Amino acid sequence: MPKSPNDKLQGTLTLLILRMLKSRGPLHGYGLLELIHAVSNELLQVEEGSLYPALHRMEQDGWISAKWEITDKGRKAKMYSITARGEKQLAAECEKWTQLTRGVARVLRYS
């Protein structure tokens, strides 16, 4: 059975969320979904069923904080922000990603 292109996001969602929050500042969940999709030139699409459990876990781990705010459209939304602990985790996630991509590149070049 073929896997969904979104299966590629497994294991990178924390990295993507933390990076977007560091770049853009506080965002609500739907804003994160849209931003990741737009910044990736529509190549990555995070599903709500993956995003919200990840946000909850990251909040419990102290990597992000959340507070309820009123959006520009007058709706109440939970806004997420990266914490100092989250910035340290982002650096660790970036290093893991760099190591992973180096390893994959080596395998692809192997003959």
C-alpha positions in Angstrom: 0.0 0.0 0.0 1.6 3.3 -1.0 2.2 5.8 1.7 1.0 9.4 1.7 3.5 12.1 0.9 2.7 13.5 4.3 4.3 10.4 5.9 7.6 12.1 5.1 6.8 14.7 7.8 6.9 12.1 10.5 9.8 12.9 12.7 10.2 16.4 11.3 7.0 18.0 12.7 8.7 19.3 15.9 11.5 20.9 13.8 9.0 22.5 11.4 6.8 23.9 14.2 9.6 25.3 16.3 11.2 26.9 13.2 8.0 28.6 12.1 7.3 29.9 15.7 10.9 31.2 15.9 10.6 32.9 12.5 7.1 34.3 12.7 6.4 34.6 16.4 3.1 33.6 18.0 0.8 31.6 15.7 -2.4 29.6 16.2 -2.6 26.0 15.0 -4.3 26.8 11.7 -1.8 29.5 11.0 1.0 27.0 11.5 -0.7 24.6 9.0 -1.0 27.3 6.4 2.5 28.7 6.9 4.2 25.4 6.6 2.2 24.7 3.5 3.0 28.1 2.0 6.7 28.2 2.9 7.3 24.7 1.5 5.8 25.9 -1.8 2.8 23.6 -1.1 5.0 20.5 -0.9 4.3 19.9 2.8 0.9 19.6 4.2 0.5 18.9 7.9 -2.8 17.3 9.0 -4.7 18.7 12.0 -4.7 15.2 13.5 -0.9 15.3 13.6 -0.4 19.0 14.5 -2.6 19.3 17.6 -1.2 16.3 19.4 2.4 17.6 18.6 1.5 21.0 19.9 0.1 19.5 23.1 3.2 17.4 23.6 5.5 20.3 22.9 3.7 22.4 25.4 4.0 19.7 28.1 7.7 19.5 27.3 8.1 23.2 27.8 9.2 23.9 24.3 6.3 26.1 23.5 3.8 28.2 25.5 0.2 28.9 24.7 -2.4 31.4 25.6 -5.9 32.3 24.4 -6.2 35.5 22.3 -8.6 37.1 19.9 -7.5 36.9 16.3 -7.7 39.6 13.7 -10.9 38.1 12.6 -12.4 38.4 16.1 -12.2 34.7 16.9 -10.8 33.2 20.1 -7.7 31.1 19.3 -4.9 29.4 21.2 -1.7 31.2 20.2 1.6 29.3 20.5 5.0 30.8 21.1 8.5 29.2 21.3 10.2 29.3 24.7 13.9 29.5 25.6 13.8 25.8 26.2 12.1 25.4 22.7 15.0 27.4 21.1 17.5 24.9 22.6 15.4 22.0 21.3 15.2 23.7 17.9 19.0 23.8 17.7 19.1 20.1 18.7 16.5 19.2 16.1 18.4 21.2 13.4 21.5 19.2 14.2 19.7 15.9 14.1 18.2 16.9 10.7 21.7 17.9 9.4 23.1 14.6 10.4 20.2 12.6 8.9 20.5 14.4 5.6 24.2 13.9 5.4 23.8 10.2 6.1 21.1 9.9 3.4 23.3 11.8 0.9 26.2 9.4 1.6 24.0 6.4 0.9 22.6 7.9 -2.3 26.2 8.6 -3.5 27.4 5.1 -2.6 28.3 2.9 -5.6 
